[in-house]
Amino acid sequence: MRLVISTTVFIRRKMSTFVSVINPSTGKIDWKLQDDQYDYHQEIARSGYADMLHDTERNKKYYKALAEAIQIKRGLGEPVNVLDIGTGTGLLSMMAARLGADTVTACEAFEPMAKCAREIIQQNGFGDKIRLIPKRSTDITVGEDGDMPERANILVTEVFDTELIGEGAINTFTHAHRELLQKNSIVVPSAANMYVQVVSSDFIRRWRDIRPIKLPGGGVIDPPSEMTSCGGAPALHDLQLHELPQSLFQVLSMPLHVFRFDFSGTHPLKFDNQSSKTFEALHAGQTDGIFMWWDLEMDTKNKINLSCAPGWGHPRPEELQWRDHWMQAIYYPNQPLSVQKGDKVKVISSHDEYSLWFNVQPTNRADSSDNMGPACSCGMHVSYSRSQIGMLNDPHRRDIYYSLLKEKVTENSIVLTISDGSLLSLVAARLGAKQVFALETNNFTRKILQQFINHNDLGGKVTILSKEPEEITEEDLQSYKIDLVVGEPYFQSAVLPWHHVHFWYAARQLSGFLSEKAEVFPQLLTIKAMAVSFRDLWKIRSPVGMCEGFNIQLFDQLIESSSEISDSEVEPQPLWEYPCTACTDPVTVQSFDFSEASWVDNTSQSSNISITLDPSIDEKCNGVVLWAEYQFTDQLKVSLGPREKVIVGEKVEWDFYSKQGIHLLTNKGKDSVENLKTIDVSLTFKPNTGDFDFIFKTKTS
């Protein structure tokens, strides 16, 4: 798997193009022959429509609300003219047609989906009842020579994301009422409500700021003041809140209703708005995070309500529906407040046309000068991902790195650290190393590391090397020979857990500068695999087939054909958010000892293993999970997989700060899950290119 950074054409052959890509294993730019339509097919394969179509609650409540809207218009003696904005597969339009609408107009701007929707509509027998316009709704004209002969009196649309308004919902509804709808039209959904809940959680705070590193026996590495006072990243932190263990946070408030968006047209939608809600702290703590979710009032009387709340905040827990297209989010106050039980606190909620931001204030503060929205002024929050910030703060990882450096660093040590944005160089310096070099080829993280060095007065001990490994000279290393090379390892170009093998490519390039007794850590990379039963994640790649009585198989075929062109055998997912049950014990796919000749000589390494399912497990196996373990010593190991011992038949608890690789099984061809007995996993690693090639085959009884 590689990350495309340029599409410069050099050679054309059979509708394919050579493109420049960053190899995530080596960090180098390679050339790869790629289908001319790769980006097109990837956009289709990753469009997310299948996830929505598997959302049974969404589908049924849209259907029910549409039926009620049509019934109301019929009762008033009005003709029923329905407009469906962003029709996707045409599902909502077909619902309206089946419910007896006189006219149905559907619009879809994404060309491949518009074509697919037209074919699905025709196949389901509604070709003469639904008019499809391949345009954005804001480009539609009304009139005798327009796209629509007259304005509609029912609007049905689903233009929402996790932030509700991030896909342009405010402008979509505003324009529709002004240009496309009659007065007193019914809109499905009629309104949306937004809720927040303030929490105290040291765990959640790990995702926001790099915390001080306190070394046992004294000594500390402090973050620069410009980072601790920074408002943070502007991007939301979307995740499956329901899967966050409640033991890791303490609620300080009940859910607070902060915004209502009226889509009915009765009141104009505000493109910029702010609200203030006061709550009385339920417990003592610090306002570390603000959870957010929303619900939809599907009908005019809010008898049909669809909630995206997590389990503990859901008004109807029995209706809790898994969905990946609308999740929940965490927002971080500019500066957390320390509160006592009973203290009164204000939550300031703000939005513009596309985004949201939230802050907290004591009630005795009248101004809202710092509520203009988060903007990172220090650089760290836009240079580091939230998962990397979490890794840097993870107590378990910190203990492993400290234990290793405490054992290996002496007053005569010359240390080289290799990772993007790592603080190990500062730890080694604090532990007394004679000189430390930090290889930082990433322009963004290098600037952050320099701020840490300056703030902690370690400029005389830590030198940053900004060159590529092959460009480093003896002069750059001040004529020193390196005694200790260490990495977390972590690189921002990595896509899958084993791509941090980039560390050893860099270390090998610098082997001529190592002393005879130099040690390199980690020493070993092990790739593990396990068969699992995903509770819900299988839906993101599962065919839809029939949906609410409509045949959507043409959509399945479109997704499948595009997926074959653009998808890899293994894709990354943060599995702590997606529950699964272990169907087997973990097995080792392959281990790489980077002191062996095969690595030095660029010899390809292949392995084949079989994963045998436990017949006593009731859950149907529908996927294979792969992860990496980086071993420093016999006792010190960092796993990017399970954070607790795996027990077959029970839920797997995954690392909170990394993504695992998954291969989803289907009921087609080589991946049949019916009567599954074993899964063969083959891996070929090519050191000269950095490629990890996986092949999966299933065997049935």
Secondary structure in CASP SS format (residue, H / E / C, confidence):
PFRMAT SS
TARGET T0000
AUTHOR 0000-0000-0000
METHOD secondary structure of the structure
MODEL  1
M C 1.00
R C 1.00
L E 1.00
V E 1.00
I C 1.00
S C 1.00
T C 1.00
T C 1.00
V C 1.00
F C 1.00
I C 1.00
R E 1.00
R E 1.00
K C 1.00
M C 1.00
S E 1.00
T E 1.00
F E 1.00
V E 1.00
S E 1.00
V E 1.00
I E 1.00
N C 1.00
P C 1.00
S C 1.00
T C 1.00
G C 1.00
K C 1.00
I E 1.00
D E 1.00
W E 1.00
K E 1.00
L E 1.00
Q E 1.00
D E 1.00
D C 1.00
Q C 1.00
Y H 1.00
D H 1.00
Y H 1.00
H H 1.00
Q H 1.00
E H 1.00
I H 1.00
A H 1.00
R C 1.00
S C 1.00
G C 1.00
Y H 1.00
A H 1.00
D H 1.00
M H 1.00
L H 1.00
H C 1.00
D C 1.00
T H 1.00
E H 1.00
R H 1.00
N H 1.00
K H 1.00
K H 1.00
Y H 1.00
Y H 1.00
K H 1.00
A H 1.00
L H 1.00
A H 1.00
E H 1.00
A H 1.00
I H 1.00
Q H 1.00
I H 1.00
K H 1.00
R H 1.00
G H 1.00
L C 1.00
G C 1.00
E C 1.00
P C 1.00
V C 1.00
N E 1.00
V E 1.00
L E 1.00
D E 1.00
I E 1.00
G C 1.00
T C 1.00
G C 1.00
T C 1.00
G C 1.00
L H 1.00
L H 1.00
S H 1.00
M H 1.00
M H 1.00
A H 1.00
A H 1.00
R H 1.00
L C 1.00
G C 1.00
A C 1.00
D C 1.00
T E 1.00
V E 1.00
T E 1.00
A E 1.00
C E 1.00
E C 1.00
A C 1.00
F C 1.00
E H 1.00
P H 1.00
M H 1.00
A H 1.00
K H 1.00
C H 1.00
A H 1.00
R H 1.00
E H 1.00
I H 1.00
I H 1.00
Q H 1.00
Q H 1.00
N C 1.00
G C 1.00
F C 1.00
G C 1.00
D C 1.00
K C 1.00
I E 1.00
R E 1.00
L E 1.00
I E 1.00
P C 1.00
K C 1.00
R C 1.00
S H 1.00
T H 1.00
D H 1.00
I C 1.00
T C 1.00
V E 1.00
G C 1.00
E C 1.00
D C 1.00
G C 1.00
D C 1.00
M E 1.00
P C 1.00
E C 1.00
R C 1.00
A E 1.00
N E 1.00
I E 1.00
L E 1.00
V E 1.00
T E 1.00
E C 1.00
V C 1.00
F C 1.00
D C 1.00
T C 1.00
E C 1.00
L C 1.00
I C 1.00
G C 1.00
E C 1.00
G C 1.00
A H 1.00
I H 1.00
N H 1.00
T H 1.00
F H 1.00
T H 1.00
H H 1.00
A H 1.00
H H 1.00
R H 1.00
E H 1.00
L H 1.00
L E 1.00
Q E 1.00
K E 1.00
N E 1.00
S E 1.00
I E 1.00
V E 1.00
V E 1.00
P C 1.00
S C 1.00
A E 1.00
A E 1.00
N E 1.00
M E 1.00
Y E 1.00
V E 1.00
Q E 1.00
V E 1.00
V E 1.00
S E 1.00
S C 1.00
D H 1.00
F H 1.00
I H 1.00
R H 1.00
R C 1.00
W C 1.00
R C 1.00
D C 1.00
I C 1.00
R C 1.00
P C 1.00
I E 1.00
K E 1.00
L C 1.00
P C 1.00
G C 1.00
G C 1.00
G C 1.00
V E 1.00
I E 1.00
D C 1.00
P C 1.00
P C 1.00
S H 1.00
E H 1.00
M H 1.00
T H 1.00
S C 1.00
C C 1.00
G C 1.00
G C 1.00
A C 1.00
P C 1.00
A C 1.00
L C 1.00
H E 1.00
D E 1.00
L E 1.00
Q C 1.00
L H 1.00
H H 1.00
E H 1.00
L C 1.00
P C 1.00
Q H 1.00
S H 1.00
L H 1.00
F C 1.00
Q E 1.00
V E 1.00
L C 1.00
S C 1.00
M C 1.00
P C 1.00
L E 1.00
H E 1.00
V E 1.00
F E 1.00
R E 1.00
F E 1.00
D E 1.00
F C 1.00
S C 1.00
G C 1.00
T C 1.00
H C 1.00
P C 1.00
L C 1.00
K C 1.00
F C 1.00
D C 1.00
N E 1.00
Q E 1.00
S E 1.00
S E 1.00
K E 1.00
T E 1.00
F E 1.00
E E 1.00
A C 1.00
L C 1.00
H C 1.00
A C 1.00
G E 1.00
Q E 1.00
T C 1.00
D C 1.00
G E 1.00
I E 1.00
F E 1.00
M E 1.00
W E 1.00
W E 1.00
D E 1.00
L E 1.00
E E 1.00
M C 1.00
D C 1.00
T C 1.00
K C 1.00
N C 1.00
K C 1.00
I C 1.00
N E 1.00
L E 1.00
S E 1.00
C C 1.00
A C 1.00
P C 1.00
G H 1.00
W H 1.00
G H 1.00
H C 1.00
P C 1.00
R C 1.00
P H 1.00
E H 1.00
E H 1.00
L C 1.00
Q C 1.00
W C 1.00
R C 1.00
D C 1.00
H C 1.00
W C 1.00
M C 1.00
Q E 1.00
A E 1.00
I E 1.00
Y E 1.00
Y C 1.00
P C 1.00
N C 1.00
Q C 1.00
P C 1.00
L C 1.00
S E 1.00
V E 1.00
Q C 1.00
K C 1.00
G C 1.00
D C 1.00
K E 1.00
V E 1.00
K E 1.00
V E 1.00
I E 1.00
S E 1.00
S E 1.00
H E 1.00
D C 1.00
E C 1.00
Y C 1.00
S C 1.00
L E 1.00
W E 1.00
F E 1.00
N E 1.00
V E 1.00
Q E 1.00
P E 1.00
T C 1.00
N C 1.00
R C 1.00
A C 1.00
D C 1.00
S C 1.00
S C 1.00
D C 1.00
N C 1.00
M C 1.00
G C 1.00
P C 1.00
A C 1.00
C C 1.00
S C 1.00
C C 1.00
G C 1.00
M H 1.00
H H 1.00
V H 1.00
S H 1.00
Y C 1.00
S C 1.00
R H 1.00
S H 1.00
Q H 1.00
I H 1.00
G H 1.00
M H 1.00
L H 1.00
N H 1.00
D C 1.00
P H 1.00
H H 1.00
R H 1.00
R H 1.00
D H 1.00
I H 1.00
Y H 1.00
Y H 1.00
S H 1.00
L H 1.00
L H 1.00
K H 1.00
E H 1.00
K H 1.00
V C 1.00
T C 1.00
E C 1.00
N C 1.00
S C 1.00
I E 1.00
V E 1.00
L E 1.00
T E 1.00
I E 1.00
S C 1.00
D C 1.00
G C 1.00
S C 1.00
L C 1.00
L H 1.00
S H 1.00
L H 1.00
V H 1.00
A H 1.00
A H 1.00
R H 1.00
L C 1.00
G C 1.00
A C 1.00
K C 1.00
Q E 1.00
V E 1.00
F E 1.00
A E 1.00
L E 1.00
E C 1.00
T C 1.00
N C 1.00
N H 1.00
F H 1.00
T H 1.00
R H 1.00
K H 1.00
I H 1.00
L H 1.00
Q H 1.00
Q H 1.00
F H 1.00
I H 1.00
N H 1.00
H H 1.00
N C 1.00
D C 1.00
L C 1.00
G C 1.00
G C 1.00
K C 1.00
V E 1.00
T E 1.00
I E 1.00
L E 1.00
S C 1.00
K C 1.00
E C 1.00
P H 1.00
E H 1.00
E H 1.00
I C 1.00
T C 1.00
E C 1.00
E C 1.00
D C 1.00
L C 1.00
Q C 1.00
S C 1.00
Y C 1.00
K C 1.00
I E 1.00
D E 1.00
L E 1.00
V E 1.00
V E 1.00
G C 1.00
E C 1.00
P C 1.00
Y C 1.00
F C 1.00
Q C 1.00
S C 1.00
A C 1.00
V C 1.00
L C 1.00
P H 1.00
W H 1.00
H H 1.00
H H 1.00
V H 1.00
H H 1.00
F H 1.00
W H 1.00
Y H 1.00
A H 1.00
A H 1.00
R H 1.00
Q H 1.00
L C 1.00
S H 1.00
G H 1.00
F H 1.00
L E 1.00
S E 1.00
E E 1.00
K E 1.00
A E 1.00
E E 1.00
V E 1.00
F E 1.00
P C 1.00
Q C 1.00
L E 1.00
L E 1.00
T E 1.00
I E 1.00
K E 1.00
A E 1.00
M E 1.00
A E 1.00
V E 1.00
S E 1.00
F E 1.00
R C 1.00
D C 1.00
L H 1.00
W H 1.00
K H 1.00
I H 1.00
R H 1.00
S C 1.00
P C 1.00
V C 1.00
G C 1.00
M E 1.00
C E 1.00
E C 1.00
G C 1.00
F E 1.00
N E 1.00
I C 1.00
Q H 1.00
L H 1.00
F H 1.00
D H 1.00
Q H 1.00
L H 1.00
I H 1.00
E H 1.00
S H 1.00
S H 1.00
S H 1.00
E H 1.00
I H 1.00
S H 1.00
D C 1.00
S C 1.00
E C 1.00
V C 1.00
E E 1.00
P E 1.00
Q E 1.00
P C 1.00
L H 1.00
W H 1.00
E H 1.00
Y C 1.00
P C 1.00
C E 1.00
T E 1.00
A E 1.00
C C 1.00
T C 1.00
D C 1.00
P C 1.00
V E 1.00
T E 1.00
V E 1.00
Q E 1.00
S E 1.00
F E 1.00
D E 1.00
F C 1.00
S C 1.00
E C 1.00
A H 1.00
S H 1.00
W H 1.00
V H 1.00
D C 1.00
N C 1.00
T C 1.00
S C 1.00
Q E 1.00
S E 1.00
S E 1.00
N E 1.00
I E 1.00
S E 1.00
I E 1.00
T E 1.00
L C 1.00
D C 1.00
P C 1.00
S C 1.00
I C 1.00
D C 1.00
E C 1.00
K C 1.00
C C 1.00
N C 1.00
G E 1.00
V E 1.00
V E 1.00
L E 1.00
W E 1.00
A E 1.00
E E 1.00
Y E 1.00
Q E 1.00
F C 1.00
T C 1.00
D C 1.00
Q C 1.00
L C 1.00
K E 1.00
V E 1.00
S E 1.00
L C 1.00
G C 1.00
P E 1.00
R C 1.00
E C 1.00
K C 1.00
V C 1.00
I C 1.00
V C 1.00
G C 1.00
E C 1.00
K E 1.00
V C 1.00
E C 1.00
W E 1.00
D C 1.00
F C 1.00
Y C 1.00
S C 1.00
K C 1.00
Q E 1.00
G E 1.00
I E 1.00
H E 1.00
L E 1.00
L C 1.00
T C 1.00
N C 1.00
K C 1.00
G H 1.00
K H 1.00
D H 1.00
S C 1.00
V C 1.00
E C 1.00
N C 1.00
L E 1.00
K E 1.00
T E 1.00
I E 1.00
D E 1.00
V E 1.00
S E 1.00
L E 1.00
T E 1.00
F E 1.00
K E 1.00
P C 1.00
N C 1.00
T C 1.00
G C 1.00
D E 1.00
F E 1.00
D E 1.00
F E 1.00
I E 1.00
F E 1.00
K E 1.00
T E 1.00
K E 1.00
T E 1.00
S C 1.00
END
